[in-house]
Amino acid sequence: MALGPRLDLRQSQSLVMTPQLQQAIKLLALSNLEIEAFVAGELEKNPLLESGGDDDGFAAPDGIDREVEAPALPAQAGAADSLIGQGMGEADAPLDVDYGAETFIDDGPGDRMTASATGAGSGGMDLAGGSGEAVDFDSFANPETGLYEHLMDQARARLSGMDLLIATQLIGQIDEAGYLEANLLQTAHGLGVPLFDVERVLGVIQGFDPTGVGARSLAECLALQAKEADRYDPCIQRLLANLDLLAKGALPQLRRICGVDEEDMADMIRELRGYDPKPGLRFSTDRAAPVTPDLFVRKTAAGWSIEVNGATLPRVLINRSYYVELAGGAQDKASKAWLADCLASANWLVKALDQRQKTIIKVASEIVKQQEAFFRHGVAHLKPMTLKAVADAIEMHESTVSRVTSNKYLSCARGLYELKYFFSSGVAASDGDGAVSAEAVKSHIKALISAEEPHAILSDDTLVDLLRAKGMDIARRTVAKYRESMGIGSSVQRRRQKALQGRAA
């Protein structure tokens, strides 16, 4: 074989991940609210794109046809461009389609949310003031005051000079639960003041609202609240000094230490239960963000209806009239290339959003189909399901199903669930026929423990026998793992807790 340079012609196939394909894949993993933020960025960059919101019957300015939407298919793109080149952009028929109105029902939960957001159904009142957007009533609420600001306001009113400086140092080291994390000796050395002054200022802080703030331990926090309620007698003092025995349920030993009978001990325990172990949390400014569903599932006469939440899903339109106007003017080569790129990017975005919506509906439909027993009867009938099972059923890749089910929530008559919730491992059935979802097993364990009597606490071995009687072949260590994951204590802890509850009742 001769060695030397030569040219060969070979034919091969390969998958090319174009930037647009990569972006389309990323869109699948975004929720509707994240898609809205993404689309807002695209609207700023591309002059040919515009939002497709409701116009409330007002005429569009500058002759823009806001009813034109552009889910143009690749085969139609050339025809559309040829019409535009002839100055007939308005005749682009495939774009004059309201895809949402023709594909989705107009009386589902998503449409009701949209109607309420625009003030419809509010007795004729336009809550948005004619802007088409709902009023954010939370904006009228007074700004919440955090624990630090609340304590500093009280410190400025009662202290001054060096005492205020010490108080500022101490308040800055109080955590969100209201407990002081500072070392008083180190604080005194750092400020160059006697330890006595730091302890005296701390005593003033511990008299601030809320009662119990500035404590260095749970016992001190409860003691401050007992003093405020004028209940800090020697018996309560000894009880607070032995909270570890109370946690263990050693009530006979506690009665001997406190020198009280059973009735007085029950009164003391009841008193402690009325105190707040974390007084600072009532001033927490962290507000739990509400979860907005991406899909609605409801039962109809024909089966199950699955609808995308249109209230959070943005509609994107292509302003063809504006494109024709720009294309008809005198332009250089660079301007024409830029305008062509804008049109191609706009067409891609509309098609990508359309394809994303169809993919989500397809995956959700298969989930509802395989988990129909859950939607009919509840979590106890949830079946084990994997991403691969759904992917094989709808002939998609497993990674695509994983992206579709990420960060997306489904609302149904039984509540709000993340799509990932429906995928769980299985527990073998005792009869060897089929399997039971791990979530269903947890539901049975929780129901059994909730129904147990104080004098008949169920051990893990007993739970195994009861579950096997229900057709679930499960090991004791698996029951313990599921129980701990739900935050349920062992049989010893539950027996002790019920005994304390019975004493305090």
N, C-alpha and C positions, 0 to 999 in steps of 0.2 A: 504494500500500500504506500503510495507516494505521499510524502509530507509536503504540504504547501498550502497557501491560502486559497480558498474557493468559496463560492456562493451557493447556498442551499435554500430551497423554497419548501417550507414546512407549514402544515395546517394543524391548528390545535384549538381547543376550546378552553376558556378560562372565565372566571367570574370577576368582573371589574366593579369594584365598589366606588361608584362615582360620588362626588360630594352630595348631590341631590338624593341619591339612594341612601347614603348614610344619614342625611337629615330626616328622610322619611321614616327610617327605622327608629330614630330617636323620638319622633313624634308619637309613636305607638306607646312609649313608656310614660308620656306626660298625661296628667289629669286634665279635665276640662278647664280648670282655672289656670293651670300652667300653659295650656294651649292659648288661652285668652291673652296672657302676657306675651307669648311668642308672636302671636298675630299682631299685637300692638306694635311690637318692634318692626315687623315687616311693613306695616302701614306707614311707619315713619320713613322707611328707606325707599319704598317703591311708590312713585306718584300715580301709578296706574291702578293701585289697589285702594279700595274704600270699604268702610264697614257697612254691613248689610243689616243694620238695626231697623226697628220699626220707625216709621216717619209720621205716624198719627195723622195721615191724610194731608200733610203739608206738601206743597209743591217743591221739588228739588231745585236748588239754585243752579245757575249757569247751564241749564239745559241738560243736566246729568240725569240719565235714566237709572234710578236706583232700584228698579225692578229687574235689572239685567244681572244675572248670575252666570258664572262661567265654569261649569263643570265640563269643559271641552275635552273630548276624547282625543287620543293621539291621531287617529285617522281623520279627524275633523279639523285638526290644527291647520293643515295646509289650505283647506277650503276657506277657513276663516281669514287667514292672512291674505289670500288672493282677493277676497271681498274688500278687505281694508285697503289694499293697494289700489283698488278701483274707486275708493271713496265711498264705499257702501258698507261701512262697519256696522251700521244700525240693522242691517239685514242678516246679521249672523244668528240664524234661527236657533242653533243648539244652545246658545247662551240665554235665550229668552225663556228659561224654564225655572220655575220656583221648585227646586229639588226638594226642599224640606216639606212644602205643602203637598207635593204629589206622593212622597214616600212615607211620611209619618202621619199618624193620626193627629187631629187637631183638638182633641178633647181629653188628652191624657194629662198626667200629673205635671209634665214639663210645661205644657201650654198653660195650665192653671197657675204655675209659678210665674210664667212670663206675664200673664194677665194681671196678677197681683202686683208684680214689680212695676207695672206701668200705671197702676191706679185703677185698673178695671175692676168692676165688681165692688166698688167702695161707695156705693150710693150716689154715683155721679160726681164725686169729688176727685179732683186731680191732685193726688198726694205729692206728685213730683213737680207741681207748679208748671205743667206744660212742657217739661224737659224730657219726658219719656223715661225718667229714671226714678226708682223708688227713693223715698226719703230715708236717710240713715238716722233713725231715732237715737242710736247710741252716741251720735255726735252732739246731742243736746245734753248728755249727762255731764255732771261735774267731773273734772279730772280726778282720778283716784290719788289719794295721798298715801305714800309708802310709809313703812314703819319708821325709817330713819327720819323723814321729815316730820312725822307726827311726834316723835320723841324730842327732836331738836326744838320744835315749837314750844313744848312744855319746858325744856331746859332754859331757853332764852327768857321765858317768863318768870322763872324761879331762881336762876343762878346768874352770876356775873363774874367778871374778872377771871382769876385763876380757876375757880370752881367751874366756870363755864368751859374753860379750856380742857379741864379734866373730863367733864361730862361729854364733850365732843369726841375726845379720844375713846372713851368707853362705849359711847353709842355707836361709833363707827365699827366696833368689833362685836356688835350684837347681831346674831344671824337672823334669818327670816322667820324662824320659829319663836324668836324672842329670848334666846339664851345667850349669855355673855361668854365669849370664847377667849377673852383676854386673861393674861396672868397679871394680877394686881401688883405684885412686887416688881415685875419688869416694867409695867406702866409707870409706877412711881419713880423708878430709876431713870426711865426715858424722859420723863418730864421734870425730873429734879425736884420732886416734892415728897413730903413724908408719906409713908404708907397709910397712916391714919387719915390723911386728907382724901386719898383715893377711896378708901373704904367708906368714909362719910358721904362723899358724892355718890358712890354706888348706892348707898342707902336711900338717897334722895331719888335716884333714877328708879329704884325698885318700887317707889311710891307713885310712879307715873301710870297713866292709862296706856295699855291694858294691864290689869292686875296680873302680876306674875312675871312681867318683863324684867330682864336683867338678871334672872336667876342663873346660877351656875350648874344646877342639877335639877332633875325632876322633883326630888324631895323638896328642894328650896322653892321651886316654882309653886308646888301645891301648898307649901307652908305659907307663902305670901298670900295666896288666895284664901287660905283658912283664916289668916289674921284679918284680912279684909272683911270676911263674913263673921268675925268674932267667934270662931269655932276652934281656935288654936289652944286647946287645953292640953294638959299633960298626956292624956290618952292618945289624942291625935298626933302629938309630937312623937311619942314612942312608936306609933303605927308608921309614920312617915320615915322614921329611922330604920324601919325593917321592911321596906317595900319588896325586898327580894323574897322574904317569906310569904308576903301576900301574893306575889307572882307565882310562887310554887303551890299556893293553896293550903299552906300550913296554918289553918285557922285555929286549931286547938293551941298550938304554940304561941300564936299571936295573942290569943285571949289571955294566956298566962302572963305574957310580957306586958300587955296593956292593962291588965287587971280589970277586965270587963267581962260581962256575961255574953251569951250568944246574941241576944237581942241588941245590946249596945254595939257589938261588933258589926252587926248587919247595918245599923244606922250609920256607923262610921264609914263603912265601905260605900254605902249609898251616897254619903256626903262627898267622898272623893270622886265618885263617878260624875258628879255634877260640876267638877272643876275642869278647866281647859288645860291640857298638858302642853299645848303649843299656842300660847296666846298671841304670838306675833303673826300667825298665819291669817288672821282676819284682816290684816292690812296688806296682804299680798296683792301686788299689782299685776300678777300673771293671770291673764284671762284665757281660758281654754277656747281655742279657735273652733268654731262649729265645723263639722264635716259636711260638705256639700255632695250629695249623690251624683254620680255620673250617669247612672242608669236607673230606670224605673221598671219594675216587674209587677204586673197585676193580673189577676184572674179574670178572664172574659168567658163569654158563652162559647166561643170557638176554641178556647185553649188559654195559653199564656201570652200576654202582650208585653213586649220588651221595647222600651222607648229610651232614646238618648235624651238627657236633660238639656233641652234647648235653651233654658234660661242662662246657662253658663257656657254654652258652646257658641263661639262667635261665627257669624256668617261673613264671608269675604266675597266681594264683588269686584269685577274688573270694569273699569271705566273705559269702554270702547270708544265712546265719543271723544274723550280727551286724547286717546291714542290717535284717532283719525286726524284730529286737529293738529297734533304735533307732527305726525307723519307727513301732512300736506305742506308744511312750511319748508323754507330753505334750510338745509342742514348739511353739515360736513359729514365725512365718513365716520368720524368718531362718535358724533351725536346719533347717527343712525344705528351704529352698533350698540350704543348704550340703551337706546329705546327698544331695540330688539331683545336685548338681555332683560330689560324690565318686563316686557311682555311674556317672554319665556318663563321668567321667574314667577310672575303672577299666575300663569296657566299651571305651572307645576304646583304651586301652593294650593290652588283650588282642588286640583286632582288629588294631591296628597291628603288633604283634609277629608275629601270624599272617601278615599280608599281607607283611611284610618277609621272613619265612622262605620263603614261597611264591615271592616275586620272586627271591630269591637262588638257590633251586633251579632256577627257570626259566632264569635267565641262565647258571648253571653247566652245566646240561644242554646248552644250545646251544653253549657253549665246547667241551665234551667232544665233541659231535657234529662240529663243524667241525675240531677238532684231534685226531681219533681216531688219525691216523697217528703223532702225537707220543706218545700214550699207549701205542701198540703197539710202535713202533720207536725212539723217542728223539728228541732235539732236532734231529738232522739232517733230520728229516721235518716240522719245524714249518712251518706255512703262514702266509703273511701274512694278517692279519686286522685289521679295524678295528671300532671301536665301532658305527659305523653299520651294518655288515654284520650284527652280532648283533642290534642294535635292530630292524632291518627284519625279521629272521627271526622274532623273538618278538613283533613288533608293539608295541614300546615306544619311548619317546623315547630318543634317544642320551644325554641327560643322566642318565636313570635308570640306564642300563647303566654309565655312568661312576661314579655314586655306589655302585652295587652292587659294582663291582670295586675300589673304593678300600679300602686297609688290610685286605684279606682274603686269606687264604692257603689254598691247596689242597694236600692231601697225597695222594700216589699212590705207586704202586710205584717210580716213578723219582725220588722225592724230594719236597721241599716247595717250592712255587712260589707267588709272588704272582699273583693273577688278572690283573694288568696285564701280566705276563710274556708271556701268550699273544697280546697285541696288539702287532704290530710291522709296520714297513713292509716292502715287498717289493722284491726285485731281479729284473729281467726275466730270463727263461730265454733261453739262447743260441739255442734253436730257435724262439723266439717263442711257445711254447705255455705259458701260465700264468706264474707267478712263484714265487720262492723267498724265504722269510722271511729277514730280516736276521740273526736269531739262528742260523738254520741255516747261513748263510754264515760267521758267526763261528766256529761249531763246526767247519766244514771247514777254515778257516784255522788254527785252533788245532791240529787234528789233523795237518795237513801240517807245521807248524813243529815239533811235538813229535816227529815221525818223521824229521826231517832229520838227516843225518850231519854230524859236525864239519867234514869236509873238503868238504862240499857244501851250504853254507848257501843257502837259497832267497831270492832277491831278490823284491821286490814284483812286478816284471814276470814273474818265473817263476811266482809264485803266481797271477797273473792268467791265465796260460796253463793252469795246472793246473785252476783253477776253471772256466774255459770248457770244458775237456775234460769236466768233470762236469756241464755244462749250465747254468752260471751266467754270464750276461753282465754283467761287472762291470769298472769302470775301476780303474786303478792307484791313483788318489788315494782311492778308496773302500776299497780293500784297506788302504792306509796308515791311514785313519781307523779302520777296524774293529780293526786290529792295535794301534794306540795306545790305543783304548778298553779293550782287554783287558790293557793293561800289558805288551805284548810289544815289545821293542826292535827297531830296524832290523836289517838283515842285517849291517851293520858291527858294531853292538853285540853281536849274538848270536855272530858269529865271534870277537870279542875275548873274550867271556865263556867260550865253549867252549874257547878256547885256554888261558885261565887255569885252567879246571877240569881240562884235560888235564895242565897242568904240576903242579898240586897233587895230582892223583890218585896 
